[in-house]
Amino acid sequence: MQFAPAIPILRIFSVDKAREFYLDFLGFTLDWEHRFAADLPLYMQVHRDGLILHLSEHHGDATPGSAVFARVADLKALEHELLAKRYGYARPTAEAVDWGLEMQVADPFGNRLRFCQQIDD
């Protein structure tokens, strides 16, 4: 038996705001979108490198205010990339923590993405 990496599901309330944040600001790529009908909620998958997220407008899929812990190899490079975009709603910075560097970014729906780079002694 072998498990695949988990895919977090994050609740969203605006497709336009989700695209602006996840695609334009964070640099994720849209993989696919699904609606059972044109007037029903959207469910979509985005990815950036090995990090895959599902974003859902469906009421029962996720709770607003969730957190995702994502490991990255070069957190300072991600910090510089995001700061250079001059996004109007977030200017995230990396902070030293006991296990390395961490940078937390909140999406427009109250979810938090906690990017971490482990630094060995």
N, C-alpha and C positions, 0 to 999 in steps of 0.2 A: 504494500500500500504506500502511496506517496501523495502528499498534499501539495496543491499549487498555492501560490501566494494569495492571500485574501484580497478581495476587491471591496474597499469601503463604499457604502452608498451614502450620499449626502443629500439632504433635503434642500431644494431650491424653490423660490417663489416667483422668479422672473427669468424667463429664458434669455432675454436681452442682457440683463445684469450678469447672469451666469456666463454667457459667452464673453462679455467684456472682461470679467474677472479671470476666468480660467483659461480662455484662449488668448485674448489680447495681452493681459497683464502677466499671468504666470507662464504663458508660452506652451500650454498644452495643445494637443492636436485632437480634433474631433474625429472619433472613429465611426460612430453611427448614432442615429436617433431613432426612437420608436414611439409611436402613438397608436392606440387601438382604433382611434378615429380622429378626424381633424380637430374636433372640439374637445378632446380629452387630454389629460396631462401628458407631458413629455417625459421620457426616460432616455438618457443618453450616456454614452461612454466617451471619456477623454483619456488621453495618456500623454506622458512626457517621459521619455526613456522607459525605464522599467516600472514607473508608477502609473497604475491604472485606477481611475475613479469612475464611479457611476453617479450621475446627478439625476435626481428625480423630483418631479412635481407631485408625485402620488402621495396622498395623505399618510398612508400606513407604512411607507418604505423606510423612513428614517426620522430622527428627532432633530429639530434645529438645535444648534449649540453643540454638535458632536465635534470630536477631535480626531485628527489623523496624524499619526507619527510616521514621518517619512525620512529615511536615511539618505543622505547625499554625500558624494565624495568630496566636493569642493564648495562648501557653504558660502565662503567669501565671494566666489565667482557668481553664485546665484544672487547674493545680496547686491553686488555691483550692477548686475543685469537689471534687477527689479528697481533699484533706485534710479537708474538711468532712464527708465520709462516715465518717471514723474507722474505716476498714477495719483489721481486726486484724492483717493480714499485710503491710501496706505503707503507708508515709507518704512518698510520693515528693516530692522538691523539685527545682525548676528550678535549674540551675547555669549560670553564664556560661562559654562556650567561645569559641574564636577566631571562630567564624562566627555567634554569637548566643546563644541559650539552649537548653539540652538537659535533658530529664528522662527518666530510665530507670526502667522499672517491670518487675519480673520476675513472670511468671505462676506459678501453682502447679506448673508442669511444667518449669520451668527456662528457658523462652523469655523473651526480653527485648524489650520494646517501647521503642524509643528515640524519644521525641517531640522534635521540634526546631523552633524558630522562628528563621529566619534574620533577622538584624538588619543592615541596610546601614549603612555608615559615614556 
